Amino acid sequence: MNGRLSVAVVHLLRRHERRRRLSAALDRHGFARVAWLQAVDGSALDPAPPWQTASLPPAMPWENWIDPYARRAMTLGEVGCALSHVLAWQHVVRDGYPCLVVEDDAMPVEPLVDSLPMVLHDLDYLEFDLCYLAQRDDPGPKPLAGRHIHVVDYHPLWTLAYIVSPQGAQKLLDAPWRSCLIPADEMLPARFGLNRDGAVNSAYAGAGGLVVAANQNVFAPAESSTASETEKSVPVRDASTPLAGLTVATEEKPELARLLESGRRYGVAIEPLGLGTEWRGGDVANGPGGGQKINLLRPALETLPPERPVLFVDGYDTIVTRHARDILASWREAAGEAPLFAAEIFCWPDEARAERYPAAADGSPYRFLNSGAFIGKAGDLLRILADPVADDDDDQGYYTERYLSGEHGIALDHGCRVFQCLNGALEHVRADRDRGLLYNGRTESWPGVVHANGPTKAWLEGEGRAVGGRWRTHYGAMAS
């Protein structure tokens, strides 16, 4: 195979330096047949599917996709990357020979690239479909398929560089990527039943075949993640998620932009209510108030089907931290489908009400209702909001009385499964800087919405800077 192995490079035309660098490296190592395939540029795609490119049929995302590591939505960069690999598979089938597929931000690993002829020699004795040349280390023994390759029985993660046979490329082309596109790193192993997510395997598997990997990485990323456009690109607009997101914000502020951006990242389309109207709800930061939020929310709920799940969050001190489907699942686990309000450590604004509260389950310190974040069916929430309230009355007191009455079936999120109120709780939580999530060690939970109530607002831009999809702090803000 060594004498006839060709190379197909998935290349963004505007990345001139990548082509210069990789071309020189491939020449240096004697790769003579190199095809530079024009990649699909995710930045040119519309956030709303289907996606139509010049040489591919329309493609739709898999509606159940959630990033397994960071619990976020798929991005347009990932869409472009996946469709670009489809173009590479078409090239391999047309060529009729095994091919080395390389992304343009890869570089040969010195001197491990010298072992590639030995890898190819092992492959000559196998009817293989796919051979990974770049993967993260996997602990434990690996079943060998030759002296320099092993059988893949895990999730290799990277499509940075791999060898694919014509029959393997055809199997990948026959996968249901047109109707349920997922990121390329997940799609390749799923086609052969090797994805860690059983549901993804069920959607993609069925081809069978032999997948192997080199015992050492032959290729590695040429750049740090700061140069990547994949994760920092615009999220896919997901119209299939039933969760409606609502907030109240009468002014455009950076905190509102932060909330809306996090919602897009995690598949929650949040609609601001009241923009451009005069705020008459009092100075909520320094005392009771906020009844205007109820009066703006009520008519919005009336426009929704009664069974539609609705997530309401404060406009200036909350941030979404998990995918919409995770939020829905946690809500149903915690409360069935009853209205569920965030719970906090302090009884505010009236401490005298504390004695009327029941004890929290499992001795949780999160005992008291917080009205900055809640979820429920539109019809149930409308019934809670049936009584009139003045704009400058206190919204948290309003909701508290309805909870304590026991008439509305309201539950509190004592376990912080959906909501995390930070006031008094900073010693319980930590930001997972790699995943962009927040973990509560006291309740052993990964909340889906963080509310920086009270004096904790600065935490989100300090120690909590990674939370809410901002785990790559150098990525900056997404495009709208």
Secondary structure as a PSIPRED ss2 file (coil, helix, strand):
# PSIPRED VFORMAT (PSIPRED V4.0)

   1 M C   1.000  0.000  0.000
   2 N C   1.000  0.000  0.000
   3 G C   1.000  0.000  0.000
   4 R C   1.000  0.000  0.000
   5 L C   1.000  0.000  0.000
   6 S E   0.000  0.000  1.000
   7 V E   0.000  0.000  1.000
   8 A E   0.000  0.000  1.000
   9 V E   0.000  0.000  1.000
  10 V E   0.000  0.000  1.000
  11 H E   0.000  0.000  1.000
  12 L C   1.000  0.000  0.000
  13 L C   1.000  0.000  0.000
  14 R C   1.000  0.000  0.000
  15 R C   1.000  0.000  0.000
  16 H H   0.000  1.000  0.000
  17 E H   0.000  1.000  0.000
  18 R H   0.000  1.000  0.000
  19 R H   0.000  1.000  0.000
  20 R H   0.000  1.000  0.000
  21 R H   0.000  1.000  0.000
  22 L H   0.000  1.000  0.000
  23 S H   0.000  1.000  0.000
  24 A H   0.000  1.000  0.000
  25 A H   0.000  1.000  0.000
  26 L H   0.000  1.000  0.000
  27 D H   0.000  1.000  0.000
  28 R H   0.000  1.000  0.000
  29 H C   1.000  0.000  0.000
  30 G C   1.000  0.000  0.000
  31 F C   1.000  0.000  0.000
  32 A C   1.000  0.000  0.000
  33 R C   1.000  0.000  0.000
  34 V E   0.000  0.000  1.000
  35 A E   0.000  0.000  1.000
  36 W E   0.000  0.000  1.000
  37 L E   0.000  0.000  1.000
  38 Q E   0.000  0.000  1.000
  39 A C   1.000  0.000  0.000
  40 V C   1.000  0.000  0.000
  41 D C   1.000  0.000  0.000
  42 G H   0.000  1.000  0.000
  43 S H   0.000  1.000  0.000
  44 A H   0.000  1.000  0.000
  45 L C   1.000  0.000  0.000
  46 D C   1.000  0.000  0.000
  47 P C   1.000  0.000  0.000
  48 A C   1.000  0.000  0.000
  49 P C   1.000  0.000  0.000
  50 P C   1.000  0.000  0.000
  51 W E   0.000  0.000  1.000
  52 Q E   0.000  0.000  1.000
  53 T E   0.000  0.000  1.000
  54 A C   1.000  0.000  0.000
  55 S C   1.000  0.000  0.000
  56 L E   0.000  0.000  1.000
  57 P E   0.000  0.000  1.000
  58 P E   0.000  0.000  1.000
  59 A E   0.000  0.000  1.000
  60 M C   1.000  0.000  0.000
  61 P E   0.000  0.000  1.000
  62 W C   1.000  0.000  0.000
  63 E C   1.000  0.000  0.000
  64 N C   1.000  0.000  0.000
  65 W C   1.000  0.000  0.000
  66 I C   1.000  0.000  0.000
  67 D C   1.000  0.000  0.000
  68 P C   1.000  0.000  0.000
  69 Y C   1.000  0.000  0.000
  70 A C   1.000  0.000  0.000
  71 R C   1.000  0.000  0.000
  72 R C   1.000  0.000  0.000
  73 A C   1.000  0.000  0.000
  74 M C   1.000  0.000  0.000
  75 T E   0.000  0.000  1.000
  76 L H   0.000  1.000  0.000
  77 G H   0.000  1.000  0.000
  78 E H   0.000  1.000  0.000
  79 V H   0.000  1.000  0.000
  80 G H   0.000  1.000  0.000
  81 C H   0.000  1.000  0.000
  82 A H   0.000  1.000  0.000
  83 L H   0.000  1.000  0.000
  84 S H   0.000  1.000  0.000
  85 H H   0.000  1.000  0.000
  86 V H   0.000  1.000  0.000
  87 L H   0.000  1.000  0.000
  88 A H   0.000  1.000  0.000
  89 W H   0.000  1.000  0.000
  90 Q H   0.000  1.000  0.000
  91 H H   0.000  1.000  0.000
  92 V H   0.000  1.000  0.000
  93 V H   0.000  1.000  0.000
  94 R H   0.000  1.000  0.000
  95 D H   0.000  1.000  0.000
  96 G C   1.000  0.000  0.000
  97 Y C   1.000  0.000  0.000
  98 P C   1.000  0.000  0.000
  99 C E   0.000  0.000  1.000
 100 L E   0.000  0.000  1.000
 101 V E   0.000  0.000  1.000
 102 V E   0.000  0.000  1.000
 103 E E   0.000  0.000  1.000
 104 D C   1.000  0.000  0.000
 105 D C   1.000  0.000  0.000
 106 A E   0.000  0.000  1.000
 107 M E   0.000  0.000  1.000
 108 P E   0.000  0.000  1.000
 109 V C   1.000  0.000  0.000
 110 E C   1.000  0.000  0.000
 111 P C   1.000  0.000  0.000
 112 L H   0.000  1.000  0.000
 113 V H   0.000  1.000  0.000
 114 D H   0.000  1.000  0.000
 115 S H   0.000  1.000  0.000
 116 L H   0.000  1.000  0.000
 117 P H   0.000  1.000  0.000
 118 M H   0.000  1.000  0.000
 119 V H   0.000  1.000  0.000
 120 L H   0.000  1.000  0.000
 121 H H   0.000  1.000  0.000
 122 D H   0.000  1.000  0.000
 123 L H   0.000  1.000  0.000
 124 D C   1.000  0.000  0.000
 125 Y C   1.000  0.000  0.000
 126 L C   1.000  0.000  0.000
 127 E C   1.000  0.000  0.000
 128 F C   1.000  0.000  0.000
 129 D C   1.000  0.000  0.000
 130 L E   0.000  0.000  1.000
 131 C E   0.000  0.000  1.000
 132 Y E   0.000  0.000  1.000
 133 L C   1.000  0.000  0.000
 134 A C   1.000  0.000  0.000
 135 Q C   1.000  0.000  0.000
 136 R C   1.000  0.000  0.000
 137 D C   1.000  0.000  0.000
 138 D C   1.000  0.000  0.000
 139 P C   1.000  0.000  0.000
 140 G C   1.000  0.000  0.000
 141 P C   1.000  0.000  0.000
 142 K C   1.000  0.000  0.000
 143 P C   1.000  0.000  0.000
 144 L E   0.000  0.000  1.000
 145 A C   1.000  0.000  0.000
 146 G C   1.000  0.000  0.000
 147 R C   1.000  0.000  0.000
 148 H C   1.000  0.000  0.000
 149 I E   0.000  0.000  1.000
 150 H E   0.000  0.000  1.000
 151 V E   0.000  0.000  1.000
 152 V C   1.000  0.000  0.000
 153 D C   1.000  0.000  0.000
 154 Y C   1.000  0.000  0.000
 155 H C   1.000  0.000  0.000
 156 P C   1.000  0.000  0.000
 157 L C   1.000  0.000  0.000
 158 W C   1.000  0.000  0.000
 159 T C   1.000  0.000  0.000
 160 L C   1.000  0.000  0.000
 161 A E   0.000  0.000  1.000
 162 Y E   0.000  0.000  1.000
 163 I E   0.000  0.000  1.000
 164 V E   0.000  0.000  1.000
 165 S C   1.000  0.000  0.000
 166 P H   0.000  1.000  0.000
 167 Q H   0.000  1.000  0.000
 168 G H   0.000  1.000  0.000
 169 A H   0.000  1.000  0.000
 170 Q H   0.000  1.000  0.000
 171 K H   0.000  1.000  0.000
 172 L H   0.000  1.000  0.000
 173 L H   0.000  1.000  0.000
 174 D C   1.000  0.000  0.000
 175 A C   1.000  0.000  0.000
 176 P C   1.000  0.000  0.000
 177 W C   1.000  0.000  0.000
 178 R C   1.000  0.000  0.000
 179 S C   1.000  0.000  0.000
 180 C C   1.000  0.000  0.000
 181 L E   0.000  0.000  1.000
 182 I C   1.000  0.000  0.000
 183 P C   1.000  0.000  0.000
 184 A H   0.000  1.000  0.000
 185 D H   0.000  1.000  0.000
 186 E H   0.000  1.000  0.000
 187 M H   0.000  1.000  0.000
 188 L H   0.000  1.000  0.000
 189 P H   0.000  1.000  0.000
 190 A H   0.000  1.000  0.000
 191 R H   0.000  1.000  0.000
 192 F C   1.000  0.000  0.000
 193 G C   1.000  0.000  0.000
 194 L C   1.000  0.000  0.000
 195 N C   1.000  0.000  0.000
 196 R C   1.000  0.000  0.000
 197 D C   1.000  0.000  0.000
 198 G H   0.000  1.000  0.000
 199 A H   0.000  1.000  0.000
 200 V H   0.000  1.000  0.000
 201 N H   0.000  1.000  0.000
 202 S H   0.000  1.000  0.000
 203 A H   0.000  1.000  0.000
 204 Y H   0.000  1.000  0.000
 205 A C   1.000  0.000  0.000
 206 G C   1.000  0.000  0.000
 207 A C   1.000  0.000  0.000
 208 G C   1.000  0.000  0.000
 209 G C   1.000  0.000  0.000
 210 L C   1.000  0.000  0.000
 211 V E   0.000  0.000  1.000
 212 V E   0.000  0.000  1.000
 213 A E   0.000  0.000  1.000
 214 A E   0.000  0.000  1.000
 215 N C   1.000  0.000  0.000
 216 Q C   1.000  0.000  0.000
 217 N C   1.000  0.000  0.000
 218 V C   1.000  0.000  0.000
 219 F E   0.000  0.000  1.000
 220 A E   0.000  0.000  1.000
 221 P E   0.000  0.000  1.000
 222 A C   1.000  0.000  0.000
 223 E C   1.000  0.000  0.000
 224 S C   1.000  0.000  0.000
 225 S H   0.000  1.000  0.000
 226 T H   0.000  1.000  0.000
 227 A H   0.000  1.000  0.000
 228 S C   1.000  0.000  0.000
 229 E C   1.000  0.000  0.000
 230 T C   1.000  0.000  0.000
 231 E C   1.000  0.000  0.000
 232 K C   1.000  0.000  0.000
 233 S C   1.000  0.000  0.000
 234 V C   1.000  0.000  0.000
 235 P E   0.000  0.000  1.000
 236 V C   1.000  0.000  0.000
 237 R C   1.000  0.000  0.000
 238 D C   1.000  0.000  0.000
 239 A C   1.000  0.000  0.000
 240 S C   1.000  0.000  0.000
 241 T C   1.000  0.000  0.000
 242 P C   1.000  0.000  0.000
 243 L C   1.000  0.000  0.000
 244 A E   0.000  0.000  1.000
 245 G E   0.000  0.000  1.000
 246 L E   0.000  0.000  1.000
 247 T E   0.000  0.000  1.000
 248 V E   0.000  0.000  1.000
 249 A C   1.000  0.000  0.000
 250 T C   1.000  0.000  0.000
 251 E C   1.000  0.000  0.000
 252 E C   1.000  0.000  0.000
 253 K C   1.000  0.000  0.000
 254 P H   0.000  1.000  0.000
 255 E H   0.000  1.000  0.000
 256 L H   0.000  1.000  0.000
 257 A H   0.000  1.000  0.000
 258 R H   0.000  1.000  0.000
 259 L H   0.000  1.000  0.000
 260 L H   0.000  1.000  0.000
 261 E H   0.000  1.000  0.000
 262 S H   0.000  1.000  0.000
 263 G H   0.000  1.000  0.000
 264 R H   0.000  1.000  0.000
 265 R H   0.000  1.000  0.000
 266 Y C   1.000  0.000  0.000
 267 G C   1.000  0.000  0.000
 268 V C   1.000  0.000  0.000
 269 A C   1.000  0.000  0.000
 270 I E   0.000  0.000  1.000
 271 E E   0.000  0.000  1.000
 272 P E   0.000  0.000  1.000
 273 L E   0.000  0.000  1.000
 274 G C   1.000  0.000  0.000
 275 L C   1.000  0.000  0.000
 276 G C   1.000  0.000  0.000
 277 T C   1.000  0.000  0.000
 278 E C   1.000  0.000  0.000
 279 W C   1.000  0.000  0.000
 280 R C   1.000  0.000  0.000
 281 G C   1.000  0.000  0.000
 282 G C   1.000  0.000  0.000
 283 D C   1.000  0.000  0.000
 284 V C   1.000  0.000  0.000
 285 A C   1.000  0.000  0.000
 286 N C   1.000  0.000  0.000
 287 G C   1.000  0.000  0.000
 288 P C   1.000  0.000  0.000
 289 G C   1.000  0.000  0.000
 290 G E   0.000  0.000  1.000
 291 G H   0.000  1.000  0.000
 292 Q H   0.000  1.000  0.000
 293 K H   0.000  1.000  0.000
 294 I H   0.000  1.000  0.000
 295 N H   0.000  1.000  0.000
 296 L H   0.000  1.000  0.000
 297 L H   0.000  1.000  0.000
 298 R H   0.000  1.000  0.000
 299 P H   0.000  1.000  0.000
 300 A H   0.000  1.000  0.000
 301 L H   0.000  1.000  0.000
 302 E H   0.000  1.000  0.000
 303 T C   1.000  0.000  0.000
 304 L C   1.000  0.000  0.000
 305 P C   1.000  0.000  0.000
 306 P C   1.000  0.000  0.000
 307 E C   1.000  0.000  0.000
 308 R C   1.000  0.000  0.000
 309 P E   0.000  0.000  1.000
 310 V E   0.000  0.000  1.000
 311 L E   0.000  0.000  1.000
 312 F E   0.000  0.000  1.000
 313 V E   0.000  0.000  1.000
 314 D E   0.000  0.000  1.000
 315 G C   1.000  0.000  0.000
 316 Y C   1.000  0.000  0.000
 317 D C   1.000  0.000  0.000
 318 T E   0.000  0.000  1.000
 319 I E   0.000  0.000  1.000
 320 V E   0.000  0.000  1.000
 321 T C   1.000  0.000  0.000
 322 R C   1.000  0.000  0.000
 323 H C   1.000  0.000  0.000
 324 A H   0.000  1.000  0.000
 325 R H   0.000  1.000  0.000
 326 D H   0.000  1.000  0.000
 327 I H   0.000  1.000  0.000
 328 L H   0.000  1.000  0.000
 329 A H   0.000  1.000  0.000
 330 S H   0.000  1.000  0.000
 331 W H   0.000  1.000  0.000
 332 R H   0.000  1.000  0.000
 333 E H   0.000  1.000  0.000
 334 A H   0.000  1.000  0.000
 335 A H   0.000  1.000  0.000
 336 G C   1.000  0.000  0.000
 337 E C   1.000  0.000  0.000
 338 A C   1.000  0.000  0.000
 339 P C   1.000  0.000  0.000
 340 L E   0.000  0.000  1.000
 341 F E   0.000  0.000  1.000
 342 A E   0.000  0.000  1.000
 343 A E   0.000  0.000  1.000
 344 E E   0.000  0.000  1.000
 345 I C   1.000  0.000  0.000
 346 F C   1.000  0.000  0.000
 347 C C   1.000  0.000  0.000
 348 W C   1.000  0.000  0.000
 349 P C   1.000  0.000  0.000
 350 D C   1.000  0.000  0.000
 351 E H   0.000  1.000  0.000
 352 A H   0.000  1.000  0.000
 353 R H   0.000  1.000  0.000
 354 A H   0.000  1.000  0.000
 355 E H   0.000  1.000  0.000
 356 R H   0.000  1.000  0.000
 357 Y C   1.000  0.000  0.000
 358 P C   1.000  0.000  0.000
 359 A C   1.000  0.000  0.000
 360 A C   1.000  0.000  0.000
 361 A H   0.000  1.000  0.000
 362 D H   0.000  1.000  0.000
 363 G H   0.000  1.000  0.000
 364 S C   1.000  0.000  0.000
 365 P C   1.000  0.000  0.000
 366 Y C   1.000  0.000  0.000
 367 R C   1.000  0.000  0.000
 368 F E   0.000  0.000  1.000
 369 L E   0.000  0.000  1.000
 370 N E   0.000  0.000  1.000
 371 S E   0.000  0.000  1.000
 372 G E   0.000  0.000  1.000
 373 A E   0.000  0.000  1.000
 374 F E   0.000  0.000  1.000
 375 I E   0.000  0.000  1.000
 376 G E   0.000  0.000  1.000
 377 K E   0.000  0.000  1.000
 378 A H   0.000  1.000  0.000
 379 G H   0.000  1.000  0.000
 380 D H   0.000  1.000  0.000
 381 L H   0.000  1.000  0.000
 382 L H   0.000  1.000  0.000
 383 R H   0.000  1.000  0.000
 384 I H   0.000  1.000  0.000
 385 L C   1.000  0.000  0.000
 386 A C   1.000  0.000  0.000
 387 D C   1.000  0.000  0.000
 388 P C   1.000  0.000  0.000
 389 V C   1.000  0.000  0.000
 390 A C   1.000  0.000  0.000
 391 D C   1.000  0.000  0.000
 392 D C   1.000  0.000  0.000
 393 D C   1.000  0.000  0.000
 394 D E   0.000  0.000  1.000
 395 D H   0.000  1.000  0.000
 396 Q H   0.000  1.000  0.000
 397 G H   0.000  1.000  0.000
 398 Y H   0.000  1.000  0.000
 399 Y H   0.000  1.000  0.000
 400 T H   0.000  1.000  0.000
 401 E H   0.000  1.000  0.000
 402 R H   0.000  1.000  0.000
 403 Y H   0.000  1.000  0.000
 404 L H   0.000  1.000  0.000
 405 S H   0.000  1.000  0.000
 406 G C   1.000  0.000  0.000
 407 E C   1.000  0.000  0.000
 408 H C   1.000  0.000  0.000
 409 G C   1.000  0.000  0.000
 410 I C   1.000  0.000  0.000
 411 A E   0.000  0.000  1.000
 412 L E   0.000  0.000  1.000
 413 D E   0.000  0.000  1.000
 414 H C   1.000  0.000  0.000
 415 G C   1.000  0.000  0.000
 416 C C   1.000  0.000  0.000
 417 R C   1.000  0.000  0.000
 418 V C   1.000  0.000  0.000
 419 F E   0.000  0.000  1.000
 420 Q E   0.000  0.000  1.000
 421 C E   0.000  0.000  1.000
 422 L C   1.000  0.000  0.000
 423 N C   1.000  0.000  0.000
 424 G C   1.000  0.000  0.000
 425 A C   1.000  0.000  0.000
 426 L C   1.000  0.000  0.000
 427 E C   1.000  0.000  0.000
 428 H C   1.000  0.000  0.000
 429 V E   0.000  0.000  1.000
 430 R E   0.000  0.000  1.000
 431 A E   0.000  0.000  1.000
 432 D E   0.000  0.000  1.000
 433 R C   1.000  0.000  0.000
 434 D C   1.000  0.000  0.000
 435 R C   1.000  0.000  0.000
 436 G C   1.000  0.000  0.000
 437 L E   0.000  0.000  1.000
 438 L E   0.000  0.000  1.000
 439 Y E   0.000  0.000  1.000
 440 N E   0.000  0.000  1.000
 441 G C   1.000  0.000  0.000
 442 R C   1.000  0.000  0.000
 443 T C   1.000  0.000  0.000
 444 E C   1.000  0.000  0.000
 445 S E   0.000  0.000  1.000
 446 W C   1.000  0.000  0.000
 447 P C   1.000  0.000  0.000
 448 G C   1.000  0.000  0.000
 449 V E   0.000  0.000  1.000
 450 V E   0.000  0.000  1.000
 451 H E   0.000  0.000  1.000
 452 A C   1.000  0.000  0.000
 453 N C   1.000  0.000  0.000
 454 G H   0.000  1.000  0.000
 455 P H   0.000  1.000  0.000
 456 T H   0.000  1.000  0.000
 457 K H   0.000  1.000  0.000
 458 A H   0.000  1.000  0.000
 459 W H   0.000  1.000  0.000
 460 L H   0.000  1.000  0.000
 461 E H   0.000  1.000  0.000
 462 G C   1.000  0.000  0.000
 463 E C   1.000  0.000  0.000
 464 G C   1.000  0.000  0.000
 465 R C   1.000  0.000  0.000
 466 A C   1.000  0.000  0.000
 467 V C   1.000  0.000  0.000
 468 G C   1.000  0.000  0.000
 469 G C   1.000  0.000  0.000
 470 R C   1.000  0.000  0.000
 471 W C   1.000  0.000  0.000
 472 R C   1.000  0.000  0.000
 473 T C   1.000  0.000  0.000
 474 H C   1.000  0.000  0.000
 475 Y C   1.000  0.000  0.000
 476 G C   1.000  0.000  0.000
 477 A C   1.000  0.000  0.000
 478 M C   1.000  0.000  0.000
 479 A C   1.000  0.000  0.000
 480 S C   1.000  0.000  0.000
